């Protein structure tokens, strides 16, 4: 490269030999040429390491770091510490982006002066794809780039937003964004270990957004999120998930909060039972009926969860969600 890269694209890599070439092809073919691609091979045991090395041998913009397996948070943090670009972009190694993504995102960041620029994605399944829009029912956040409302939205849902509780963290992915590198470094925010907090991407963005002064939105669908990889980095780990959620909540409680943010945080705790119950009752979590019921009861009787459920406004929920939260509120573990 003739000059310092404009964007550093950070890709954690772990056992994705089937999908990695498509991801990397989308990066080396970006219409913005002045980028660097940091591949953090997190102890892969398949041919992913060789694929990384092959791409590096053929493109000087590709840098490979081979490390012992320590998880996606560590891999992303290594990428941050070794990046030299003006902006950071995170890509999961089984996904891909449109070739004009870097150029348009960079131009938007420079013209707007935003510390973070974000856009929407396609969810990709075999033979079909469908659009997923950030905060689709609350576009005023996006049109006006309302930083204060977006800070609160990162923390949790309020009012009519509760109608779609599974959207709680639709905005908190590290991908489909670029971050001003100096902003990230000055903030001191890094990815916490997934084994401790479970949703490290959520905590990263919640903490980072609290320090934000300007944000910009691109009404584009540049990111392609693969849904059919059973070993995806973003799959929920069912092991000790309740403990991880509690650690996440402990971390978030330390963030200074206004009244609407306190309510949003309490709503986050309440609607977290969706992920908790789905994880505990997953067919992959083979612990037997009695242990599953005991774990559900432990969650429902937890003081923090119980308090949040008791204060959750149910009027905004469609009937199926209202039934679920009523069952949770009244400790109906068997029904759940």
C-alpha angles and dihedrals in degrees: 000000000000096000143010110301117255094214131026110207111204118203121182107207127201124156098324101132092139095054107025099087092057090050094048094044089057089053102045090048096055112138087228099076099186098081137111124221116211113198112194106196102202099202097295115191097197127063094288092106091055091048090053091050092048092055091046090052090055101039123042091204090069117088121186127205116190110200138164113267109276104144139268096288093057091046092052092047091052087052091052093049093050099041119112101180126110089241136031127223126183123209127180108230095236093053133069141204136219114267095244094052098100095046096048094041092049093048090050092049093050096044094047099037088227121160090210129030119187139181141178134270149218119238106220124211127168107291097356144057134192135196122252116193124199113246089346096180093047104052093151087079089058101039092050096035086226102192097188093052091046090051088055092043090057089057096049151298130300134195115321090011087075089072087084105035094169086069091068093109101023087112098046104074117119090222126074088047142084121214128203101246095216089052092054093046094047091049092058089218117144135166113278118221112279091219088064106037102021095209102053093162091057093052092045093055096039091054094042096047091056088067095045123119102174134021135176134201128212115206090218136112099223101144124077113203113198114222100182102066108107091195096050117152088231098057113119114256108223095197111111090338095160091056090050093050090051090052089050090051091048090054093047093049088066091063111099107251137198120214095269090047091052090054091045091051091050089050089051090055091049097048091045087083087079092066093036095052094042091050095047093047094043116130086234091061099075103182101125133253099281094050091046091052090047091052092049091051090050089057096045093050095045105118095228094049093041093050092048092049092049091056097041113119106232098186094087096055126095113242097266093053091042089055091050095050092045089054090049093046092053093044095247096161095163091055091049 
